[in-house]
């Protein structure tokens, strides 16, 4: 049988890591449900999630079989009581089998109850293990993956799809085993009672299983469609909840209601198609079961009238047949459920087969000490082509740059120039397509991700605040941070006064995504979160974008103090700190066009001078001239000259001799 995982991997290998389906216009397409997987492929792929609970599953199966055996014996006792106690009116013949029946009923009930509990333990543990595995895989994906995957669809895969698959691979084998054993026990008892009538029942049971198998194939496709439609609904709802204020401000509530409604209609059609298959399967199974029971009762009545069968024997046989079709019917439902689970398995496999774009390379070593020198060598980063052009667009094009150890570097330039992309390369939120980035002379790809990111405090342009208290939000990522460190970081960002005005101070709940804080407060909290980490390298992407002038001034005044001794990269359009920077990097069109100190770049009258003049109409008069272009320039102070001398070298001898900053 072909391996569906191989097919999925081949399909994803074309677009490359973190591949995602897009439309011809470049917009994300509705997430594909994936090719429906076979039941064998589902177990081969996901059984390892249930393997640690195999003992619980075995106990559950044995106890359920024991309960079935007790039920079989109870049916035999029913026939015995009917023929002896009821048939002859002998009350003395009733008590002994009745007592045995009661003991068997108690044993069957206890075995079934404990077996169900052990099965539930195994099933829920498997679901949790599978969900953790998928979530762990998602954590390794880059932002380009999530940009093309609706959040609601991913939540659906982590919740309902993982539940279906986990239930099937754990409880499915137990239910199949107990169903087959029940069929054998009840069928064997019926065969022992009247083999001719039993053969008629077996033939009908075979027809029932064949019918269920046919319905199961249809249920596989219907289940995959329903899961994909449900994920689309969840994505639409998630988009609307997160952007509710936007819809209200623009008056687009009716449009958004229509969008959610249409997604809901698609889900309704898919859900009804799945329900229709299940209903038809149940109806056909019920008709077959009823026809067989009526046939058995009719033939049995004839046999009783002819004296070849007792009433108790007829009732026992009818009970065996009735109990026989229960597990047969359950096996048929299991086949239909397996078809639906196969669709969910395909969706999970499609996620797990997507390769993370950034991973630890073979032989990667942990970062043990940091001097703090960063060097970009001939770096090129391309955005995926979202148009019909033959070549993709470069976010960074042949960038070579050195950030000296312990220096304060400002990266500026017009919007869309590639500044944020440059910053994201430092913590390896993505890797360059060409070239390399080095830390103290070591390629970042040769360092383990965990150790590298522990050495970097990164503040993204998009502010993300976790739910919980203000104290927990600031200390997020810094377990064990003391209250003094938390308060110091808040003061450095001008947030301490605002926090103390909140109802519970640092213990105030910030709400989902920091909803109880203003945009500026969330921005300052994100910067405080980075400062409290006390990492040797600090990368800030537009930290003053959402701050008012007074608050931004307070933060900028404190930044050189809290950043002392660290390597700092500040991506910003706010050039108030530029005169105090060791070097300024101007990025235009994905290229580094200028590098140097403030006064030198002002004297060059290049892109930086124009940006500064636009922000501050009366810039300081330059004291000397410099060379311009993509080459580095010598500054006016010794510290700038030293920084410039280190630009073209690796971790210089001077850097190697100075103590590491971490």
Order of alpha helices (4+ residues) and beta strands (2+ residues): alpha-alpha-alpha-alpha-alpha-alpha-alpha-alpha-alpha-alpha-alpha-alpha-beta-beta-beta-alpha-beta-beta-alpha-beta-alpha-alpha-alpha-alpha-beta-alpha-beta-beta-beta-alpha-alpha-alpha-alpha
